Amino acid sequence: MPLINLVIVLIVVGVLLWLVNTYIPMDRKIKNILNIVVVIVVVIWLLQVFGVLGSMDTIQIGR
């Protein structure tokens, strides 16, 4: 993935998270949980993009 695409995706995710935090009325605890989940997903995605984390296609949930 080209570096410019990576930067654009991170900016879009950041702006969307900022918009949700600013303009959607929610309880503070729910916003904190949402922020934590988004950050964890983005970090895992970045680790996959840079090849630090192996392919997660082989992970199976359930049977």
C-alpha angles and dihedrals in degrees: 000000000000117000093240091057090050092052092047092051091049091049092049092049091048094049092047091050090048091050092050092047093047106039108025113077109227137147113275092241092055091049091051091050090048091050092049093049093049092048092049092049092048092048092050090047091050091049089052093047092052092044096243091118116050123237111296093205090097094058111107127194115204120352 
